[in-house]
Every structure is written in C-alpha cells, then in structure tokens.
C-alpha cells in the first residue's frame, strides 16, 4: 500500500512542480477551474498541494522492512492480548482485573510455540486485591496448547 502511494504521489508532485513554474500549465489549470484564480493564487494552491504530497510520502514511507522476528513478536503481542481477555472473562468481577506484567519465552521456534506468562491482580470475594498468574504454552495462531501454571483464580 505504501509503495502504491509513492508510485502515485511522485508523478503528481512532478506535475504540480511543473505547474508552479510554467505559465502555460497554470493557464490550462485556470481554464478548467470553476472559480478563476489569479496566477499568484494558483501558484500558492499548487505549492500547497506539493507540500501536502511530500508530507504524505514522508509519513507513509516505512522506516524499515519488517523482519520475520518482528512479525512473530507482533503475533505474540496480539495473542497475549487475547489470553488476557480470556482470563479476565473467567473472573467473578472482570472489571477488577489489572494486568501487572506480561512476558513470553519462545519455546520451540520451528513449531512456533512459546510460553506466555501474565501477572495480574484481581479482587477476591471480600473485595481485597489478590495477585494472580497464568502461564500457558501457545502457538502463533493464539491457541492455548497447554496451561503450565495458574494461581489466583
């Protein structure tokens, strides 16, 4: 998508630059305009469009290509979010759930499994805050393969 924006934006910038320096192009633009503008107004409008196009290119260009590790980390983060909601929905008072820390360790890179551990607090039946923890082996599709340990449920 970002490449497509750049492919489209570069010719537009070139045309707008030519329009800003060429009176013939300015006159052509002015003839098809619904509201006739002076050459100065047209030059300002074209300059504004050039600046907006450059801003669009700068903010849509990727800083770097995502590596395989970055993609895996993003998937793991999303899975951690899903595990959090799953645990939260099992609570007596889901609104009392507070995530304190989240950790993961890649267990089997070839299989794409890892261990996600969530440390949280929640309230007990008396309204007091109690710590809890769940450690689960998961795959990159966010499936829980095995609950390793859980406390505070």
N, C-alpha and C positions, 0 to 999 in steps of 0.2 A: 504494500500500500504506500509506504513511504517513497519507494522508488518511483511509483506511478505519479505521485505528487511532484516529485522532482522533474520527471520527464515532461510533465505538462507545464510546470512553472517556468522552466528555463526558456522555452520559446516565447512565452508570454512576456517575460522580462525583457528579452531582446527586442520584441516588437514595441513594447512600451518605451524602451530606451530610444529606439529609432523614432518613435512618435514625438518624444520630447525634444529631439534635435532637428527634426525635419518639418519645415513649414507645410510641405505638400501633404504629409501624413496627418498633421494637425488639422488642415483644412478638410481633408477627407473625413476625419472623425467628426468634425463640427457639422458637416453637411447632413450626416445621418443621425445627429443628436436631436432629441425632441426639443430641448431648450438650447438655443445657440449660445455658445460661450465665447468670450474673448480669447485670444491666443494665450494670454497670461493665465487666465482661469483654466484653460485646457492643459497648459504645461504643469500647473500646480496639481491638477487632478491626476495627470499621468504620473507625476513624481510620487504622489501618494500611493498610487497603485503599485509602483515599483517597490517602494518601501514595504508595503504590506506583503508583496510577493516574496521579498527577501526574508522578512520575518517568518513567513510561512515555511520557507525552505529551511531556515536555521532551526526552528523548533520541531520540525518533523524529521530531520536527519537523525538517524540512530548514532549514538556515541560509539557503539561497537557492536559487532555481531555477537549474539548470544551463543555461548559455548554449551556443550552438552551438559556440563555440570550446572550451569545457570538454569537451564530448563528443568533439570531434576530438582534443584533447590526450590524453584517456583512451584513445582508439583507437590513437593513435600510440604511447603508452607500452606498450600490450599488444603491438603489432607489434614494437617494439624488443625486448621480452622473447622473442618468437618468433624474431627474427633472431639474437639472442644464442644461443639453444639450437641453432639451425641451424648456426651457425659452430662452436659448441662440439662438436657431434656429428661434425664433419668432422675434428677434431683427432686426432692419434695418441694423445694422452692427454687425454681430455675433462675429467678431474678437475683438470688443471693450468691450465685456462682461468680467468683472472681479469679481469673487466671493470673497466677503469680509468675510463672516461668514456663517456657516450652523449650525442649531440647530434642534433638534427634541424632542418631548414630546410624550410618549406613552399615547394614549387617552383611548383605550379600549383593554387591554391585551387579553381578551377572544376572541375578534373578530380579533385581530391582526392589529388594526388600530392605526395610530399615526399621529401627526401633524409635518410636515417638513416645516421649515422656512429658506429661503435663503435670505441673504442680499448681494447685489451686486451693482456695478456701471457700467454704460454704457455711450455711448455718445448720445447726442441729435442731432437734425438736424443742429445745429450751430457748432457742434464739441466739445461742452463743456461736462464735465463729470457730470452725474447726478446720485444720489443714487436711488436704486430700491429695492423692496422687494416682495417676494411672499410667502404666507403661504397656504399650502394645506394639506387636510386630505388624507392620503394614506393607502393602505394595504401592506402586506408583499410581494405581487406579483408586486409591483411598479405601481399599478393602482391608478390614482388620483380619489378619491371618491368625493371630494368637494374642490373648491377653496374658501378659507376662506377670504383672503385679498390679494390684489396685488397693487403695486404702482410703478411708474416709467417706465411703458411700453409705 
